[in-house]
């Protein structure tokens, strides 16, 4: 797949992302993406010869944004402030899920709607990255049972990013202080 996009290539990707966020992968056809991105069918197929190529591009885009933004949120703190970094990690997910237009994460929609091995591999790689990040933060913060708590933390994040999210910031802090840090 092409890694450098023209304006039209970006329009296709952004349109697909917007539609997939709003309606899911299985409810949006290629013709609708072509129509709403205002490109010719030939232009669409130049960038995405198969529908799975577009799925992959959307997932890769979302995950890159998550990783970049999440690391920026964590890295605003001192390198040795592991507890603060853990709290920022969870706060980042909390903040995203409380944006008024939030309608779930593409990677979660893809887990339930897509069966393409390449898409599932992208999602698995994201979870492996997140697992490693959380485990390292827990280990450096001397959190007891970092392996087990990493698994629970990822399950908690997965629950948190579901829509609609009714978790309050107080609930998030109770989880962190009692389950993770035992405060």
N, C-alpha and C positions, 0 to 999 in steps of 0.2 A: 504494500500500500504506500501511496505517496505520503511523505512526511512533511513536505513543504506545500502549503495550500495557498492558492490565490484567494482573492476576496470571495469568489463564488464557492470555492471549497470550504471556506470558513462559514459562509452563509448556510450551506447544506448541513454542516456539523452542528452549528448553533440552532438551526431550526429543528433538527432531529432531537437534540438534547432537550429543547423546550417542550416538544411534543411528547417525548418519552417520559419526561418528568410528569407532565400533566395527565397522560393517558396510559402509560405503560408501553412496553415493547410490542405486545401482540395486538394492540388496538390501533396501531398507526402503520399504514401502508406506505410503500415507496412513493406511490403517486401523490399522496398528500404531502409528503416531504418535498417532492419536486415542485408541486404547486405553490406551497407556502414559502419555499426558499427562492422561488422565481428564477429557476434555472431550467435549461433544456434537459430532457431525459438523457441525451448523449453526454452532457456535462456531468450529470449525476454519476453515470456509469464510468466516466473517466476516473473519478475519485474513488468510487465504491462499486467495483465490478460485481460484488455479491452483497446481499443484505448483511451477512455476518461481518463483513468488513466495516460497515457503518456501526454495528453493535460494538465491535472491538474499539473503534475510534471513540465512541461515546463513553464507554467504560474507562478507557485509558485516560481520556480527558478528565472525567470526574475524579478518578483516583489521583491523578497528578495534582489537581487542585486541592483535594483533601490533604495529601501529603505535604504539599508546599505550605498551605495555610496552617495546618496543624503544627508543623515544625517551626514556623514563624511564631506561633503563639507560645510554644514551649521555650523557644530560644530567646525570648525577651527577658527571661530570668537568668540569674547567675547559673553557671554550669553546675555548681554543687548544690543548688536549691532543688533537690529531687522531689521533695514533698510539694513544693510550689509548682514544679513542672507537671507532676501527676494531676494536681488540681486544675492546672491550665488545660491539660489534655481533655479532661472530662468537661470542663467549662466550655471548651471549643465546641464539642458535640452538642452540649446543651444549648448554646447560643444559636447554632445552625438550625436546630429543630424548633426554635421559637421565633423564627422569622415568619411573619404573617403569610407569606406565599409558599412556605415549605410544604412539599408534597411527597416526602420520602426521598430515599437515595436510589440512584439508578442501579448501583451494584446489588441492592436488596431486591429491587424489582426483577433484575436479571436472574437472580438466584431462583426465583419462583417461576419465571416465564420462559427462560431460555435454556436450551439443553446443548448448545454448541460447546464442544470441548475447549475451543480456544477462548471463549468467553468465560467459562468456568475456571480456566487456568488463570486468567487475568484476576478474577475475584479471589482465587486461592492465594495468588501472589500478594494481593493486598492484605489479606488476613494474616499471612506469614509475616509481612512487614509490620503490621500493627501488633501482632503477638510479640515479635522481637522487641519492638519499641517499648511496649508496656512492661515486658519482663525485665528489660534492662533498667528501666526507671524504678520498678519495684525492688529489684536486687540492690541497686545503688542507694535506695532509701531505706534499706534494711527492713522491708516489709516481710513479715513472716509468711512462709509458704508461697513464694512468688510464682511458682508454676501453677498451682491451683488457683490462686487469686487472679492470675493473668487470664485464665480461661473464663472465670466468673466475670471479670471486668469486660471482656469482649462480649460476653452474653448480655451484660448490662448495657453496654453501648448499643448493641444490636436492638435491644428492647427500647432504648431511649430514642433511636432514630426512626422507630416506627411512627406512623401517623394514625390518629392524632396523638400528640404527646401531652400527657397530663402531669408529667413530672415537674414539680416545683424546684426552684433553686435550693430551698430549704431541704427538700427530700434528697437532692443530690449531695448536699453537704453532710446530711445524716449518713448516707451510704458511705461516703468517703471516710468520715471520721469514725464510724463504728466498725464497718467491715474491713476497710483497707488499713486504717491507721490505729484502730482500737483506742480512740481518744475518749 
